[in-house]
Amino acid sequence: MAKQIAIKVTNLSKAYRIGLKRNKDKTLVESFIRTVQYPFINFKRITSLKKLNSNSQGDDVFWANKHISFEVHEGEVLGIIGKNGAGKSTLLKLLSHITEPTEGKIEIYGRVASLLEVGTGFNPDLTGKENIYLNGTILGLTKKEIDARYNDIVEFSGIEQFIETPVKRYSSGMKVRLAFAVAAHLDPEVLIIDEVLAVGDAEFQKKCLGKVHSIASTEGRTVLFVSHDMAAIKNLCSRALLLQKGKVIADGNPAEVVDFYLKNNTAKPENQLRVDEMKRSGNGKFKATGIEFLNDKMEQVAVLESGMNLNIKIYYECFAKPINPVINLLIKNNLQLPVVNLLTRVAYNGIIKLKNEGYIICNIPKLPLMAGRYFIDLSFKFDFEFTDYIEDIITIDVEKGDYYATGKMLDSMRDGVLIYHEWKIDE
């Protein structure tokens, strides 16, 4: 028997009027005129919001979402991915009725609980306990129904000691704990979760993901889940949606959509990083001209993932006969501490012969970096003589990947190195 539709979105679009940069007033008179005119200009802009439609365009019109259509069935976990600014959060706000669409139609069958921003839906002057009852009432539950769930909510949140404290005194992590516990236990038919879970600690994130899985698989409720955690999208979701510039460009199997995202995240060959104008040192006899990152199919990628087969392609020019050339890539974490040193002197078996210009590829069969942000220093040498040195030539962001091929990730650490290892048990 086919599952019922929980959410149906048809040709959904959302546009915003954005401010334009104005020339600075040069005189006191111009400033006074601007002050007098401002209320009328602002009123005109506000009234023009109502006139926006699919034909609206111009420098002051920004389309956060454009012509989005999809359906979600009961019990489905839909992962929504994309770069920052792709329109993910706007889509969730539209589905949560926080903002109204410019065009299109949204049909949701059942009660909706949303977890979009830290503290959303909480009255800061009320205690945690009072906010639980407030949220339950908004969702249409009776006091008796909320009473039956109250202990489970408090226990899951782990903030029993502070439940009688006003929410305005909570840390962001405490707010997220309580907000998720409330949203997950008040039995909404549809649960909408933004990247806000990233605020919580690793242990609580793991607990939340387990609850999301239980909500969908055991309780048959529908979940929409926005995350930059590619491993979570692959392992938790039954389907994934990829947004780019406000439009859906991929919809289907999570592993396939994530792979498409990693390969096609606005990366194009012409966007290869040129390093000609960067601050550098060295005698210039052998120097870098560009750098790019490729997957195992030698396709350029803009987003890296733990465990992927990575090729770092470095373009060079050589103006002198090389004597024992050495190439070195030093990868540093977010604290500028070295975590990986890639050196031809120890890893390349043979004699490097250079052309007048060409490229060198450093292959990392299984990228061992944990999720986080890293900085790369590049240096070229002729023996021990620096010919080119560029500090922080590029910054890279690494997403979580299934490094150990177990579907599990080490969530307690970031900006570090993963080491492949095996365990043997004496039985």
N, C-alpha and C positions, 0 to 999 in steps of 0.2 A: 504494500500500500504506500502510495507516494506521500511524502511528508507535506504538511500544510506550509504555505508561505507565511513567514513571520514579518518580513520587511520587503516592500516593493518600492523601488525608486525609479521614477520615469523622467528623463530629460531634465535633470536637476541642474540648476545654475545659480550661482551667487556672485553678484557684482558689488563692488564698493567704490565710492567716490574717494579719491585720495587727494591730499593737499599738494599744490604745486609750489615750487620754490619761487618766492617773490624777490624782486630787486630791493635792496636795502634803501630805505628812505634816506635821502641826502640832506634834507633840510627839516627844520622844525615844522614848517608849514605842511610839507608832504606827510610828515608823521601825524600831524593833527588831522589832516584830511583822511588818512588811512584809518585812524581811530574812529572817526565819525562814520565812515562808510562800512566798517567791519560788521556791525549787526545786520545791515541790509544784505551784504554779500553772503554772510553766513546763512541767513534765512533763505536766500535764493538757492544756495547749495543744498540745504536740508530738503526743501520742497522738490528739488530736481531728483532726489533719491527715488521718489515714487515713480518717476518716468523711465527708469532704467529697464531695458529689455534686451533680447538677444542681439539686436542691431546696434545697441549702444557701444560706442567706441570713442577713443580720444585719450589724451595724455593723463586725464584725471579719472579714468575708469579702469579699475583693476578687477579682473575676473578670477576669483579664488577657486571657483568650481565652474565647469562648463560642460553642459550636455552629458551628465552622468546618469547611466541607467544600469540597474542590476537588481537581482532578487536574492533574498536569503531565506532558507527554509528553517523550520523548527529544528533545534538541536545542532545547528551548524555553527562552527567557530570560524568566523571570517577574519583573517589577518589583513590589515591595510598597511602597506609600506610605501616608501617614497622619500625623497630628499626633503630636508627642511624647506618649507615654502611650497610644497607640492599640492597642498590643499587638504591634507588629511584631517587636521583639527577642525577646519571649517566644515567639512563634511559631517563630522561627528556632532558639531554644534547644531547643524541643520536637522540631523536625525533626532537630536535631543530636544528640539523645539526651543533652543536658546536664542536662535536667530531665525528669521524667515527667509525663504528662498526668493530670488529675483524672478525665477521662472521654474516650472517643473512641479512635480507632484511626489509626495512622500506618503506611503501607506504603511502603518505599523499596527500589527495585531497583537494587543496585549500591553501590559504595563512596562514602562521603560525606566531603568535605573542607570544613571550616568556617573562616571568617575573621570572627569575631564581635567580639572585643575585642583591643586591643593586647597582644600577647604570649601570646594564647590558644594552648595546646598546646606551648609552649616550656618547657623546664627552664632557669631563669635561671642555674644554675651550669654548664651545658654551653655549649660554644662554638657559634657559628652552624653550623659544619660538623657537629658532633655532633647538633645538633637536626634538621638535614636528614635524617640517617640514622635518627634516632629516629622522626620523623614518617612517613618512608617505610615503616619497619618496622611501625608501627601500622596503616598502610593496607594491609599485607599484601604489600609488595614485597620482593623478595630484594635482597641487597647488590649483585648484578650489575645488577639493574634500576635501582637507585638510582644506581650508578656511571655508568650510561649517561645519566642525566638531570642529574647533579651540576653539570657545567660550565654547562649552560643555566640552571639555577637561580641559580647565583652571578652569572652575567653579567647576567641579567634584574634581579636585586636591586640591582646596582650598588654592593655593599658588599664587594667582593673584599678590600680592604685590612684589613677587620675580621672576616673569616670565621673566624679562629682565636681570636677574642676571646670571652669569656663573654657570653652574651646579656644578663645583668643590667647590663652596662656600655653597652648600646645605648641610643640615644635612642628615643623613641616612633616617630619616622619611620623609623628603621632597622629596628625590629621589624616594622613594617607592610610595608616593602619585602621583607624576608626571608620573612615569613609568606605574603604573596601569591604570591611566586615559588615557594615550596614547594607551596602549595595548587594552583596553576595547572599545575605541571609534573609532578606525581606521578600524573597521569592518573586522577583520581576520576571516576566516572560522574556524580556530582552535586556541584556547587560552590555553597556557600552563603556569601554575602557581606553583611555588615551595613555600616552607615555608616562603619565604621572606615577606609575608604579616604580619607575626608575629612581624616584626620590627615596624609597624605602631601602632598608639594608638588604644584603644578599639573601639572608635566611628568610626574611619576610617575603621577598620576591618569589622565592622558590615555593613558599607556602601558598601564595596567591595563585601561581600558575597551576599548582596541584588542584586548588579549589575550582579554578576556571575549567579545567579538564573534567572534574567531577560534575560541575553544573551542566555541561553540555552532554557528556556521555551517559551519565546516570539519571540526571533530572530532566534531560531533554529540553533545556532552555537554550536560547540563542545568544551568542556572544559576538560582539564586534570588538576587535583588538588591534590597536595601533601600537607598533613597536619598531625600534631600530635594532632589536635583538633578532638577527636572522635565524639563529638556532632555535629560539622559542617559536618563531613563526613556522619553521619547518616541522617541529615536533608537536606543537600544540594545535595548530590550525588544520581544519579539513579543507580549507580553500583560502586563496590569497588574492588580493586586489592590489595592483600597482598604479599609483597616481603619479602623473608628471605634468606640471604646469596646469593643474586643476582638472585634468582629463584622465580617464581610465585607459591605460595603454596595454595592460595585461590582466587577465582574469583566469584562474584555474588552479592546478595542482601547486601547493605551496613551494615544493622544491624547485619546480620548473620556473615559477614566477620569480623566486629569489635569485636563481641562476641568471635569469634574463635581466633582472635589476642590476646584479653585480657586473654583468658584461656590458650593459647598455646605459649605464647611469650617466647620460649626457657626455660620455667620453668619445671623442672622435680623434682620428690620427692627426688632424691638423691642430689639435689642442695640445700636442706634445710640448712639454715644458722646455722653453728655450732659456738658456742660462748665460747668454752672452753679456747681458747688462748687470749681472749680479756682482755683489762685492766679493772679491776673491784675492788670493795672494799666490805667489809662485812666479817662476820665470817665463811661463807661457809657452814653453817648447812643446808641451803635450797637455792639452786642456779639454775639458768637457764642453759640449755645445748643446746638449739636450738630454732629457731623461724621461722614460715612460714606464708604465707598469702593465705587464701582459699576463694573461692566464695560460693554461696548458695548451690552448689552441692558438697561442700567440695573438690573441685578440686583446685590444687595449681595455683596461678596466679602470674605473674611477673609485670603486669601493673594494677594499680588501677584506678577506675573511680568514679567520684562523683555520689552518689546515689546508688551505688552497695551494695548488701548485703555482708558484709565483715566479715570473721572469722579470728582472729589472734590466731594462735595456738602456745603456748609456752610450750616447753619441760623442765622438771625439774628433779632434784635429791634431795632427802631429807635424811639427815643423823642424824636427831634428832627428838624427839617427838615434833611436832609443838604446839605452844601455840598461838592461834588466828592468823594464818598466813594471811598476807596481800600481794596482788599483785597490782602493780601500773604501768601503762603505761602513760608516759607524752609525748604528741605530740607537737613539736615546729615547728614554721615556718622557712623560710629561714633566718630570722634575729635572730634566736635562741630564739624567744619569745614564751612562752607557749600558745597554742590555745585550746587544749583539754586535760583533765585529766581523765583517766579511772582508777577507784579505786574500788576494791572489797569491801572495808570497807563500802561504801555507796550504791553500786549497787547490791551486792549479798545478797539475802535474805536467810540466813541460816548459818550453820557452815561448814567451809571448812575442809574436811578431806583429808590428803595427803597420798600417798603411798611412798614407797622407791624411786620409779621413775615413771613418767607418764607425762601427759600433761594437760594444762588448756586452755580453749578456751574462748576468749573474742569476743562476737558477736556484731557487729554494723549493725543493720538492714538496715540502709540507710546512707551510709558514707557521712557525712556532710562537707567534706573538699573541698574547691575550688581547681581549678587547681593550681599546684605549687609543690615545693619540700619541704619535711618535714623530721624532725629528731625525733627519738624516744629514750627516756630514759626508762630503765626498772629497777624496784626495787622490791625486795622481803623483807618481814619483818616477824619476829615473834613478834607480838604485836608492840612495838615501837623500837625493836632491829633490825638493818639492818643485813640481812644475805647475801644479794647480791645486788649490785648496778652497773649498766653498763650505762655509759653516751654515747649517740649516738650509741646505739646498732645496728641500721640500718637506712639507708636513703631511703625514699620512694618518688616516683614521682606519682602524681595524675593527670589524664587527665580529661578534661571537660566531664561531663555526663549530661543526661537529668534529673536532680535532681527533678524538679517540675512536670515532665511528661507533659510539655507544648510545648516541642521543643525549649524552649528559655533558655538562660543562662545569668547570671550576669557577663558581660564581663569587667566591670569597675574596678574589684578588683581581686587580686590573694592572695594566701597564707593565706586564712581566712576560716571562718566557714559559712556554709549555714544553715539557720533555716527554717524549714517547717512552713508555715503560710497560712492563708486563709483570703480572703477579702469578706466583705458583703456590698452590696450597698443598700441604702434605696431608693426604687422605689415607 
